[in-house]
Amino acid sequence: MFAVVRTGGKQYRVAAGDKIAVEKLAGEAGDTITLGDVLLAGEGDTLSDAGKVTVSAEIIAQAKSEKVVVFKKRRRHNYRRKNGHRQQMTLLRITDVGGGTAKKAAPKKEAAPKADAAEKKAAPKKEAAEKKAPAKKAAPKKAAAKKTEDKK
């Protein structure tokens, strides 16, 4: 099975067992990561729903790519500048391209006691609201006095 994934602003066609070099990703060598932005997936000539496909990869190493030389020159002005740059990259080994094999985290047991505590705190507020006397209604406003026209 193959998939087209997007990471670091670029797109890569990957299959299980492939090795790719991508823009730097967080993690140490040996860590397993999931490439979440799957654009296309399929097997042979058939395409499958890309939303259900997950791509997992193992980080082989954090490295630098080849040096790029930046040379600027303006003729007849004695202007020359030479700089170099090595981009950070991550080497990945694609371990699995599969449909819905992502592991979901189990619900935490601590969440239930917090919910119970919230219900206990909410209950006294309801009782306090019932004990309050009903609010008094405001008296109706008096009608505005009639204006008298001034004679000129």
BELZICOR-V897645 format. One record per residue. N is the residue number from 1. RES is the residue in one letter. SS is DSSP state (2 for helix, 1 for strand, 0 for the rest). PHI is phi as a letter, one per 20 degrees, with the letter a starting at -180 (NA if undefined). D_CENTER is the distance of its C-alpha to the mean C-alpha in whole Angstrom. Layout:
n->{N:N}
res->{RES:RES}
ss->{SS:SS}
phi->{PHI:PHI}
d_center->{D_CENTER:D_CENTER}
This chain:
n->{1:2:3:4:5:6:7:8:9:10:11:12:13:14:15:16:17:18:19:20:21:22:23:24:25:26:27:28:29:30:31:32:33:34:35:36:37:38:39:40:41:42:43:44:45:46:47:48:49:50:51:52:53:54:55:56:57:58:59:60:61:62:63:64:65:66:67:68:69:70:71:72:73:74:75:76:77:78:79:80:81:82:83:84:85:86:87:88:89:90:91:92:93:94:95:96:97:98:99:100:101:102:103:104:105:106:107:108:109:110:111:112:113:114:115:116:117:118:119:120:121:122:123:124:125:126:127:128:129:130:131:132:133:134:135:136:137:138:139:140:141:142:143:144:145:146:147:148:149:150:151:152}
res->{M:F:A:V:V:R:T:G:G:K:Q:Y:R:V:A:A:G:D:K:I:A:V:E:K:L:A:G:E:A:G:D:T:I:T:L:G:D:V:L:L:A:G:E:G:D:T:L:S:D:A:G:K:V:T:V:S:A:E:I:I:A:Q:A:K:S:E:K:V:V:V:F:K:K:R:R:R:H:N:Y:R:R:K:N:G:H:R:Q:Q:M:T:L:L:R:I:T:D:V:G:G:G:T:A:K:K:A:A:P:K:K:E:A:A:P:K:A:D:A:A:E:K:K:A:A:P:K:K:E:A:A:E:K:K:A:P:A:K:K:A:A:P:K:K:A:A:A:K:K:T:E:D:K:K}
ss->{0:1:1:1:1:1:1:0:0:1:1:1:1:1:1:0:0:0:1:1:1:1:1:0:0:0:0:0:0:0:0:1:1:1:1:0:0:1:1:1:1:1:1:0:0:1:1:1:0:2:2:2:1:1:1:1:1:1:1:1:1:1:1:1:0:0:0:1:1:1:1:1:1:1:0:0:0:0:1:1:1:1:1:1:1:0:0:1:1:1:1:1:1:1:1:1:1:1:1:0:0:0:0:0:0:0:0:0:0:2:2:2:2:2:2:2:2:2:2:2:2:2:2:2:2:2:2:2:2:2:2:0:0:0:0:0:0:0:0:0:0:0:0:0:0:0:0:0:0:0:0:0}
phi->{NA:c:b:d:d:d:b:m:m:c:d:c:e:c:b:f:n:f:d:c:d:c:g:g:d:f:p:d:f:n:f:d:c:d:e:e:e:e:e:b:b:a:b:m:e:e:d:d:f:f:f:e:e:c:c:d:b:d:f:e:a:d:b:d:e:f:f:d:e:d:c:d:b:d:f:m:c:l:d:b:c:c:c:c:b:c:f:f:b:c:e:d:d:f:e:b:c:b:e:m:e:f:e:e:f:f:f:f:f:f:f:f:f:f:f:f:f:f:f:f:f:f:f:f:f:f:f:f:f:f:f:f:f:f:f:e:e:f:f:f:f:f:f:f:f:f:e:e:e:e:e:d}
d_center->{26:24:20:19:15:14:13:14:15:17:18:20:22:22:24:25:26:25:25:23:22:19:17:17:14:14:17:20:23:23:19:18:14:13:12:9:10:14:16:19:21:25:28:31:31:29:26:24:21:18:15:17:17:15:16:17:18:20:20:24:24:22:25:26:27:30:31:31:35:34:38:39:43:45:48:51:49:49:45:43:40:39:35:33:29:28:24:22:21:20:22:21:23:21:22:22:21:21:21:19:20:16:17:16:17:20:21:22:25:25:23:27:29:27:27:31:31:29:32:35:34:33:37:39:37:39:42:42:42:44:47:47:49:49:48:51:51:52:56:56:56:60:60:61:64:66:66:69:70:72:75:76}
